Amino acid sequence: MEVTRRLSKLNHALKASLYKGFLSRNLGPQRPVSTSVVLHKNQSDKYDNLHPVTEAMLPKDCFKGKLAFVTGGGTGLGKGMATMLSSLGADVVISSRKEEVIQKTAEEITSISGNKVYAIPMDVRDPARVAAVADEVEEQTGQLPNIIINNAAGNFISPTERLSPNAWRTIVDIVLNGTANVTLEFGKRLIKAEQGCNFLAITTVYTAMGSGFVAPSASAKAGVDTLTRSLASEWGRYGMRFNTIAPGPIYTKGAFNRLDPTGAFSSKAEHRIPVGRLGEVGELCNLAAYLVSGYSSWLTGAVINFDGGELPFMAGEFNFLSEITSEQWDQMEQAIRKIKGS
């Protein structure tokens, strides 16, 4: 009880003092302590185990004979995942609304891997087009996919009060309804064919708590996380697994042009990530490949935060104290001991 009381007293003292200028009044002129953004250095410069590793970690040809279907596969993370799977032996179908983009990407990936990549244009918001694409996939490849990655997304920053109903509907239709359209169309066909499949969705870390200025995306991607958990429970009996990667900031041209047009976000994001750097596309691709491979056959219903520690750092009320020096801790501890009463 005494230990609990002292800890409670210390916690109360920290809260009461730190936010009211305790350090500046009691510790004299010291290096200023920020209560908003802690400047994390790039720890991978110092620690080898934090260096990004982007080359394929799984064995070559481990996806040989498998067919992967990747939405939003023409650019960014989708292109990266399609390239990784193709390099590991899979035949890949990539889809996007822009036919010229996915055609170019398909040719580029094939030139790297030597494996067949099909480019089929599709708007995930249109259930009829999704059904037609499912027909094309079966006709062109002779099979249903063994791997389906729901990566198609739409997002932009805006004060929520400025959003029109159409702006809201567009994001939700692409992210949530688009994922449902693809999953239901292929899922029903897979069930009928008695064929298993590994599904993967790409969402974001802010689905757990929400985020201002991206409310449509946060809401829609939270729905995708819930769909993942729901179908992992329901469709496991049909040989299907469902998982989600919720990435933190990983630079891709398209996403950052929409979400960070000035470049200010990137700089601040690095400072609040404990590892001290943005993620890299190849790192996510390795995780994605693992999640849709046989090496993770007992893993389903998981939403995996992949963010360099950003979410837990931002959620912790006292995490900014990592900027306090050892000398300041000594002085602060002495001052706290002098505090009397509860």
N, C-alpha and C positions, 0 to 999 in steps of 0.2 A: 504494500500500500504506500509506503514511504517513497519507494522508487517511482511508482506511478504518479504520486503527487508532485514529486520534483520534476518529472518529465513534463507533466501538464503545466507546471509553473514556468518551466523553461520555454515551452512552446508559446504560451501566452505572452511571455516577456519578449520573445523574438518578434511576434506579430505586432505587439504594441509599440516596440521600439524602432524596428527597422523601417517601418512605413512612416514614421514621424521624425525622421532625421536623426535617429539615435547615433548612428555612426559619425555623422558630421559634427554633432555636438560633443560627443564623449571621446572620440578617438583622435581629435585634432585633424590637421591637414593630412589627408591620406589620398591615395589613388581613388578617384571617384568610383562608386559602385552603382551600376545601372540596375534598375528594378524592372526593366523591360526586355532588353535584348542582351544576352551574354555573348561576348565575342569568342567563339570557339575557333581555335586554330585548326588547320588541316592536320589532324592527328596521323593521317596516313603518311605524311612526310617523315614522321618519327618512328612509327610502328609498322613493321612489315606486314603484320597480320591485318592491317586495315587498308592495304593497297587494293584497288579494284582489280579483279581478275575477270577478264571478259572472254577469254577463249573457252570453247566448249569443254565442260567438265565430264559429260557423259561419254561412253564409248562410241566410237565411230560405227555407223550403221545400226545403232540400237533401235532406230525407228524404221528400219528397212521393211517394206511390205505394208507400212501404215499410211493412211491418208489423213492429212490434217486440213481443217477448214478454218481460216482466220479472217474475221471481219475487220475492216479498217486496216487491211494488210498492205496497203500501198506505201505508207510512210511511217515514220516514227517507231513506236514500240511494236506495232503490228508487223512492220517490215522486218524489224530486228528478230522477232520471234519466228516469223516465217523463214527467214534466212537460217536461223539456228536449227530449226527442225529439218529443213532441207539438207543442211550440211551433215546432219546425223542420219540421213538415209530416207527420210519421209518424202512421199509425194505430197505436194501442198497445193491447196486451192486458196487464192487470196481474192477478197471481194472489197469493193468500195464503190462509191457513186461515180467516180471519175475513171472511165475506162482507159484513157490514155496513160494515166498515172500507174494503174495496176499492171497494165501491159508492159510498160517500161520496167517496172519493178520485177515482174515475173522473169523477163529476159535477163535482168541483172543477176537475180538469184541463181537461175539455171547456169549462167556462165561461171558462177562461183562453185556451186555444188555438183553440177552435172546431172542433177535430178529434175524431173518434170515439175514445172510450176504452172498451174492453170490460173488464168485471170478472168474472172466472171463479174461484170458490174452488177451492183445490187444496192438498192436503198432499203436498209433494214426496217424503215418505217412502214413499208408497203408489204403486208402479209401475202398478197397475191404474187408479188415479185419474188419474195423469199421462197414461196412454194415452187415457182418456175425455176429458180436457181437450184433448188434441191433436185428437181428433175434433171437439170443440166449436169449437175455433179455426178449423178448416177449414170447418165448416158455417156459422159466423157471419160469417166474413170472406171466404170463398171462396178462401183461399190459405194457404200455409205461411209462417211468419215469415221475413223477410230478416235479422232481428236477434234474437238470444236473449241475454238478460242473466241469468245465474245469480247472484242476489243474496240469496236466502233463506238465513237463518243462524240459529243459536242459540248462545248463549254465556252463561256466568256464572262468577264467580270462586269458587274453593274450593280449599282444600288437597287435593291429589290423593288423599291417604290417606282423605279423607272421602267420596270419590265411590263411589256404588253402581254396580253393573254397568248398571243402567237409566239412570243419569245419563250415563254414558259413551256408551252406545248411542244415547241420544236425540240428543246433539250430533253424533255421527258420522253418524247416519242423516239428519239434516237437511242438514248441510254437505256431506259427501262423497257419501253415497249419493243424496241428493236431487239434487245437481248431476249425478251420473251418470245418474239416472233420466230427468231432463229432456233431457239431452244425447243419450242413446242413443235415446230415443223419437222425438224430433224429428229427430235425425241420420239415423236409418234411413229415415224418410219423405222427408227431403230428398234422400238418395242415390237412392232409388227414383224420385223426381220429377226428378232431375238438376237440382236447384236449389241454387245456392250460398247461403251464409249466414255472417254474422259473429257469432261467439260472444264474449261477455265474461263473466268471473267476477270477483267481488269477494272478496278474501281479507284478508290483514293483513300488516304488516311482520314480525311475529314468527314467521312460518312458516319463515324462512330459518335461524334459530338456535334456535327453540323458546322457550318461556317457562313458568316456573312458575305455578301457580295457574289456568292456563287450558289444561291439557294436552290435554283432548279437542278443543278448538277448534284449538289449534296443530297437532295431529296431523292432524285432518281437513282443515284448510285447506292444509296442506303437500301433502296428497294431491290437492287441487284444482289447486294449482300444477303438480304433476306431470302430472295429466290434461291440463291446458292444453298443456303442451309435447309430450306424447305425441300428442294428436290433431292438433296443428298439423303435426306431421311426417307422420302417417298419412292424414289426411283433406283435406290440401291438394289432393290430386288430384281431390277431389269439389267443389272450389270453396269450401271452408270455411276461415275463418281463426279462430284461437283466441288470445285474449290475456287477461291478468289485471291488475287494478289491486290493489295491496297498500297500502291507505291506513294512515296513522298516525292520531293522534287527531283525529277530526272530530265535533263535538258533534251528536248526535241524541238525542232524549229517551229512546227505548226502550233503546238500547245503553248510554247512560251511567247510566240508572237501575239496570241490572243489573250493570254493571262498576264504577261509581263512585257508590255510594249515598250516600257522605258528602261527595263533592265534592273530596276530598283529591287524587285522581289528576289531576284537571284542572289544578290549580295546579302540581303537580310536573312534569306533562307539558310545560307551557308553558316551564318553566325549562330543560328539556333539549333543546328544539328550537332550532337555530341561528337560524331565522327569528323565533323569539320569540313565536309565537302558534299556536293550533290552526288546523287547516284548516277550510274552509267547504264546505258541501254543493255550492254552485254551482260551486266550483272543480273538484271531482271530476266533476261532471256534464259540464263542458266537455271534460275529458279523456276521459270515457266516450263522449261523442258523437263525438269525433274517432276513437277506436279502432274504432267500429262503422260509420264512414263510409267513403266511397270515397277520402277524402283519405289514408287509412292503408292502402291496398290492398297495400302491400309489407311490411307489419308483421304478423308472426304468430309465435306461440310466445314472446311476451315477457311477463315478470312485472315490472310497473313499480311500484317503490316510490314512494309519493306521501305524503311524511311531513315536509316542511319540514326535512329533514336529520337527523331524530331517530335513525334507525338507524345511520348512519355515526358520528354523534357519540357514541352510547352504546358503539359497538364500539371506538372509539379509546382505547387505554390512557392516553394522555397528554392527551386533549382537555380535561381539567379545568384544564390550565395556561392556558387562555384567561382565567382570572380573575387571573392574576399581572400586576401592574402593570409598566410600563416600568422604573421605578426598581428594583423587585425583580429584574427580569431582569438589570440591570446588576450588581447586587450578587451575584446568584447566579453569573453568568458569572465574576466575579472569584474567587469562592470555589472554583468547579470547577477553575479553572486552577491552584489551589494543591494540588489533590489529586495525590499522587504514587503511582506504581506502577500496575499494571494493574487 
